[in-house]
Amino acid sequence: MNNNENSEAILKEIELKYNAINQKTETQLEGLLWSKPITYWDYIQTDALLNLQIQRTTLPDEMVFIMYHQVNELIFKMILWEMQQISYCKEINTVFFTERLMRISRYFDMLTTSFSIMGDGMEIEQYMKFRNTLTPASGFQSAQYRLIEFSSTDLINLIDHRYRDSIDRNTPYEFAFEHLYWQAAGKDYHTGKKSFLLEEFEKKYKQKFLAHMEEYNTINIWQKFKQLPELDQKNPELVQAMRHYDHTVNITWVMQHLNTAKKYIDQSGKGDGEATGGSDWKKYMHPKYQRRIFFPKLWSSHELENWGVEM
C-alpha cells in the first residue's frame, strides 16, 4: 500500500468513527489545525503533580514521608486498574488472567522492596517531631488499600477470624463491614465505641466501601480464578503466582511496614510506642493476629495454622 492509499484508508476509518457518533468529520479535522502539539509536561501533568507535596512542618524529612506515601497511593491506583480489568472481563481466560495477576504482583513487589526508602531515609529525630503534627491521621486510612482487599478475595476472608462463624453470603454488608479485621484497630468490641480515627474514616468512605463490597462480591480475583478451566486452576505456575500475591500482600509487605514502624516509634528509644491514630498497631499489623489470607484454599493446613509465623 502506497502513502496515498494508506492516507485514504485512515481517512475512511476516521469518517466511520465520527459517523458512528453523529459528528462531522470535517469539523473534527479542522479542529486539528488549531490544537497545540502535546508536550511531556502537559501529558503527565508534571506541574500539578509536583505541587501536591504540602508540608505541615519545616523539617526536611517530612517531604520524604509525604512523597513516599503519595507514590504508594499511585501504585495502589495502578493495582486497582489491573484488578478492574480482570473482574470485568466477561470471558476470562488463563493467559489474560495470569498476565494481569503478574502485573499486580510486580506492583506489590515494588512496594515491598521500597520500604528502605522510608525506613532508612529519614532521621529518627525529625520523624518523631513532625509525626506529632499528623495525629490523628494514619496510614490505616488509605481507602485504596481497602478497595484492593475487597477486590482480591471473598469478603469472609477479610472478616475478623473471631466472628467468621456468624457471617455467610446472606449476611447484610453493613453487618459484615462492622466485623472486618481492621475494625479491631479502632473499635472497642466490649463497648462498641469507635475511635476518632475510625469514625472519620467511615464518615468519608463507608458508603463507597459498602458499594465496592457488593460490586466485587462475585467478581473478585478469587472468583475470577475459579472461572478458569479446572485444569488451569491446578497449574503449578499459576497456583504459585496466586500464592506469591497472597504472601506478598499479607505477609511480606505488612511485615516490612511493621518493622519500619517499630524502628521509628518503638525501638528508637525516642517515641512513646503509640500510633498517630491511637490504634493497637502491633496487633493490628502483624499477620499472625490479622489472619488475613486472600486464597486460603491454596495453602496447606500447616501453612494456614502458622500464617505469619513461619513464612
C-alpha positions in Angstrom: 0.0 0.0 0.0 1.5 3.4 -1.0 1.3 6.6 1.1 -1.8 7.9 -0.7 -3.7 4.6 -0.3 -2.7 4.5 3.3 -3.9 8.1 3.9 -7.2 7.3 2.2 -7.7 4.2 4.4 -7.0 6.2 7.5 -9.5 8.9 6.5 -12.2 6.3 5.9 -11.6 4.9 9.4 -11.8 8.4 10.8 -15.0 9.1 9.0 -16.6 5.8 10.2 -15.6 6.7 13.7 -17.3 10.1 13.7 -20.3 8.9 11.7 -20.9 6.4 14.5 -21.4 9.2 17.0 -23.2 11.6 14.6 -20.3 14.0 14.3 -19.0 15.8 11.2 -15.5 14.5 10.2 -14.7 17.9 8.6 -15.3 19.7 11.9 -13.0 17.3 13.8 -10.3 17.5 11.2 -10.4 21.3 11.2 -10.0 21.3 14.9 -6.6 19.7 14.4 -5.4 22.9 12.7 -5.8 24.8 15.9 -4.7 22.2 18.5 -1.4 22.6 20.3 1.3 19.9 20.0 1.3 17.7 23.1 4.3 18.0 25.4 5.6 15.6 28.1 4.7 18.1 30.9 1.2 18.6 29.7 0.5 14.9 29.2 1.9 13.8 32.6 0.6 17.0 34.3 4.0 17.4 35.9 3.4 20.8 37.4 0.2 19.7 39.1 1.8 16.5 40.3 4.8 18.3 41.8 2.7 20.8 43.6 0.8 18.2 45.7 3.5 17.9 48.4 2.5 20.3 51.2 4.5 20.1 54.4 3.0 20.8 57.8 6.4 21.5 59.3 9.8 23.0 58.4 11.5 19.6 58.9 13.1 18.5 55.5 12.5 14.7 56.0 8.7 15.3 56.2 8.9 15.7 52.4 10.3 12.1 52.1 7.4 10.8 54.2 4.8 12.7 52.1 6.2 11.7 48.7 6.7 8.1 49.7 3.0 7.7 50.7 1.9 9.6 47.6 3.9 7.1 45.4 2.2 4.3 47.3 -1.2 5.7 46.5 -0.3 6.0 42.8 0.8 2.3 42.8 -2.4 1.3 44.6 -4.3 3.1 41.8 -2.4 1.1 39.2 -3.2 -2.2 41.1 -6.9 -1.3 41.1 -6.8 -0.5 37.4 -5.5 -4.0 36.7 -8.0 -5.6 39.1 -10.8 -3.9 37.3 -9.7 -5.4 34.0 -9.7 -8.9 35.5 -13.0 -8.5 37.3 -14.9 -7.1 34.3 -13.5 -9.5 31.7 -16.7 -11.3 30.7 -15.0 -14.3 29.2 -11.9 -14.6 31.3 -9.1 -16.8 30.0 -6.0 -18.1 31.7 -3.5 -16.0 29.7 -5.3 -12.7 30.3 -5.8 -13.5 34.0 -2.2 -14.5 34.5 -0.7 -11.5 32.7 -2.8 -9.1 34.8 -2.1 -11.0 38.0 1.6 -10.8 37.4 1.3 -7.0 36.8 -0.4 -6.7 40.2 2.3 -8.8 41.9 5.1 -6.7 40.4 3.5 -3.6 41.7 3.4 -5.1 45.2 6.9 -6.5 44.9 8.0 -2.9 44.1 6.1 -1.6 47.2 7.7 -4.3 49.4 11.2 -3.6 48.3 10.8 0.2 48.6 10.3 0.4 52.4 14.0 1.1 52.9 13.4 4.5 51.2 11.3 5.4 54.2 12.9 3.1 56.7 16.4 4.3 56.1 15.6 7.6 54.5 14.5 9.8 57.5 16.3 10.9 60.6 14.5 9.5 63.6 14.7 12.8 65.4 13.0 14.6 62.6 10.3 11.9 62.2 9.5 12.0 65.9 8.9 15.7 65.7 6.8 16.0 62.5 4.7 12.9 63.3 3.2 14.8 66.2 1.5 17.2 63.6 -0.1 14.2 61.9 -2.2 13.0 64.8 -4.9 11.6 64.4 -4.3 10.8 60.8 -2.9 7.3 60.0 -1.9 5.2 57.0 -4.7 3.0 58.2 -6.9 5.4 56.4 -5.8 4.5 52.9 -9.1 3.9 51.2 -7.5 2.4 48.0 -5.8 -0.2 50.1 -9.2 -1.3 51.5 -10.6 -1.4 47.9 -7.7 -3.7 46.9 -8.6 -6.1 49.7 -12.3 -6.1 48.7 -11.2 -6.7 45.0 -8.9 -9.6 45.9 -10.9 -12.1 47.8 -14.3 -13.2 49.2 -15.5 -11.0 52.0 -15.4 -13.8 54.6 -11.6 -13.8 54.3 -11.5 -10.2 55.5 -13.7 -10.7 58.5 -12.1 -10.8 61.9 -11.4 -14.5 62.4 -13.2 -14.4 65.8 -16.5 -13.6 64.1 -16.4 -15.6 60.9 -18.8 -18.2 62.2 -21.6 -15.6 62.4 -21.2 -14.5 58.8 -22.1 -16.0 55.4 -23.0 -14.9 51.9 -26.5 -13.9 53.1 -25.2 -11.6 55.8 -26.0 -7.9 55.2 -23.0 -6.0 54.0 -23.4 -3.5 56.8 -23.1 -6.2 59.4 -20.0 -7.7 57.7 -18.4 -4.2 57.5 -18.7 -3.8 61.2 -16.7 -7.1 61.7 -13.9 -6.6 59.1 -10.5 -7.4 60.6 -9.3 -3.8 60.6 -12.2 -2.7 62.7 -10.2 -4.1 65.6 -7.6 -1.3 65.2 -10.2 1.3 66.0 -13.1 -0.3 67.9 -13.5 -1.4 71.5 -15.6 -4.6 71.0 -16.6 -4.6 74.6 -18.3 -1.2 74.5 -18.7 -0.9 70.7 -17.1 2.6 70.8 -15.1 3.6 67.8 -12.0 5.8 67.8 -12.0 9.2 66.2 -9.6 7.7 63.6 -12.2 5.1 62.6 -15.2 7.4 62.8 -13.6 9.9 60.4 -12.5 7.1 58.0 -16.1 5.7 57.9 -17.6 9.2 57.5 -15.5 9.7 54.4 -15.6 6.3 52.8 -18.1 3.8 54.3 -20.7 4.1 51.6 -18.0 3.7 48.9 -16.7 0.6 50.7 -20.2 -0.9 51.1 -20.9 -0.4 47.3 -17.5 -1.9 46.4 -18.0 -4.9 48.7 -21.3 -5.7 46.9 -19.9 -4.9 43.5 -16.9 -7.3 43.8 -18.7 -10.0 45.7 -18.9 -12.3 42.7 -16.1 -10.8 40.5 -13.1 -10.5 42.8 -9.8 -12.1 41.9 -10.6 -15.3 43.7 -14.0 -15.7 42.0 -12.4 -15.0 38.5 -9.7 -17.6 39.2 -12.5 -20.1 39.9 -13.9 -19.3 36.5 -10.8 -20.6 34.7 -10.7 -24.1 33.3 -10.3 -26.6 36.1 -7.0 -27.9 34.7 -5.6 -24.4 34.7 -6.6 -23.9 38.3 -4.3 -26.7 39.2 -1.4 -25.5 37.1 1.6 -25.2 39.5 2.9 -22.0 38.0 -0.5 -20.2 38.2 -1.1 -21.5 41.7 2.4 -20.3 42.7 1.6 -16.9 41.2 -1.6 -16.7 43.3 0.3 -17.8 46.4 3.0 -15.2 45.7 0.5 -12.4 45.5 -1.3 -13.6 48.7 2.0 -13.9 50.6 3.5 -10.6 49.3 0.4 -8.5 50.2 -0.5 -10.2 53.5 2.9 -11.1 55.0 5.9 -9.6 53.3 4.6 -6.1 52.7 2.8 -6.0 56.0 6.0 -7.1 57.9 8.1 -4.5 56.1 5.6 -1.9 57.2 5.5 -3.2 60.7 9.3 -3.4 61.0 9.7 0.2 59.7 7.1 1.4 62.3 8.9 -0.5 65.1 12.2 1.2 64.1 10.8 4.7 64.5 8.2 4.6 67.2 9.1 1.6 69.3 12.8 0.7 69.1 14.4 4.1 68.7 14.0 5.0 72.4 12.6 8.4 71.3 9.0 7.5 70.8 6.1 6.6 73.1 5.3 3.5 71.1 1.9 4.9 70.2 0.5 5.1 66.6 -0.6 8.5 65.4 -4.2 7.2 65.1 -4.1 5.6 68.5 -4.5 2.0 67.2 -3.0 -1.1 68.8 -0.7 -1.1 65.8 1.4 -4.1 66.7 -1.6 -6.4 66.9 -3.4 -4.8 64.0 -0.4 -5.0 61.6 1.1 -8.4 62.4 -0.2 -11.2 60.0 -0.4 -13.8 62.8 -3.1 -11.6 64.5 -4.8 -10.3 61.4 -5.2 -13.8 59.9 -5.9 -12.1 56.6 -5.5 -14.7 53.8 -6.9 -14.0 50.3 -6.8 -17.5 48.9 -6.9 -20.0 51.9 -7.7 -22.9 49.7 -4.3 -22.6 48.0 -2.4 -23.2 51.3 -1.9 -26.3 53.4 -3.4 -26.7 56.8 0.1 -26.3 58.4 0.7 -23.1 56.4 -2.6 -21.7 57.5 -2.0 -22.5 61.1 1.4 -20.8 61.0 0.4 -17.9 58.9 2.8 -15.0 59.5 4.9 -17.1 61.9 7.0 -19.4 59.8 6.7 -17.7 56.4 
